[in-house]
Amino acid sequence: MKIKFIGASRGVTGSKILLETGPGKRVLLDCGMFQGKGLETDEMNRDLGFDASTLDHIILTHAHIDHSGLIPYVYRLGFRGSVVCSDATRDLCSIMLADSGYIQENDTRTFNKKRAKKGLPVVTPIYTREDAVACMNLFIGIPEGMNFRIDDNTKVRFTSTGHMLGSVTANLQVRENGQIRRIAYTGDIGRPTDYLLMPPKPFAQADILITESTYGDRLHSIDKEADEELLKVVEYTCVEKKGKLIIPAFSVGRTQKLVYILNNFYNEGRLPRTDIYVDSPLAVNATTVFRMHYEWFNKGFQKVLEDDQDPFGFSNLYYIKKAEDSKKLNDINKPCIIISASGMMEAGRVKHHLANNISNPANTILAVGYCAPETLGARILRGDREVSIHGNPYEVKADVKKIDAFSGHGDYKEMISFLECQDKKALEKTFLVHGDYDTQKKYAESLMEAGFSNIEIPARKQEYEV
Ligand SMILES: [Zn+2]
């Protein structure tokens, strides 16, 4: 069998691993988009390195765009095989890929305006919303724990990784020359202490292990302190300063986690009486999908459900879809909390909330996730006194705070204890993907100390015979 690493190799986006099995099948593990700015990632995304129309199956570990975002593109290029994933991943993809298609169309329109001014020919989007809707016909959502036969020689089984709703490890069994080869791909690994999701589950033994390494050199702070920290920021901003709290957050996952934590404070009678607005159409749709899949949630959440039939809703919490309702938030003259996308503050409605609120010292901007270098979020967090939003300069007078313990990725100790379910002697090779190269080298050392051997850190487009 051949394994070719196409994306998230010595980097964190664009997850794609191509398996060419003995019986002549081509299986792609994840089909993620490279994310970042500019033409470079667009070129990387268009250059798949294989013929999409000859692909037999895609096995998808979870719905994040850096893992699923190119499925509409390979569909456009002629892929008509199956996309096998968990049922929750399928439901999330049906809204997230359509949203991504819409973003591709919009970004291309803006890009083409600039090109037209320079007299350059227009370009087409990598895919459209229509492609994203059409490719959903290829999806097969299967329950966790089922041995699913993809074809005569291949079976797959999913177990939860607690990284996002529906995220799984994929255990593949491929029959080659009368023997079974076992491949496990963890996708992204969550945390045992996640507020919402069940902890990562042990997965079946593999011969070949492919695993992520995002926080391969980092330890997280303790979660329990993070929710209290959030409450303190709410009290400080909305009660003491009587200002507005702006929380830029990813629409899928992070927003629901914040709402759930605020919901629990509300149930305990500890949340100040403040209006809370979730201002993102994607977050509203994603919350609907979360409500359809409570089977992925942890025991604490199940316990809350016994007394609270909707942990993603309480009085004073308003979900906003329409653009005109979003604009009306600018006119509010009392303390409130606005949770809006995107998390890195580069795009989405949160930009107009930042423009409207960042220069008032009564307000607070609270970052709850990673901001890539040179994004608006990173510039605000590093303490720039003036930032540009929509091309206009704004003084940063609001308080800027950060809570980074809401991560969906385990730290290196959490990842290693998750991998302890494997008999290390039975592993022929362990491949590290989805991490920066320096981090991966440190993580490989920690894994070796824990008894793992034959660790590889593949470069982009590197191929192995296993
Ligand atoms: Zn992910």
Boltz pocket constraint, residues with backbone or C-beta under 6 A from the ligand:
constraints:
  - pocket:
      binder: B
      contacts: [[A, 62], [A, 64], [A, 67], [A, 163], [A, 164], [A, 188]]
      max_distance: 6.0
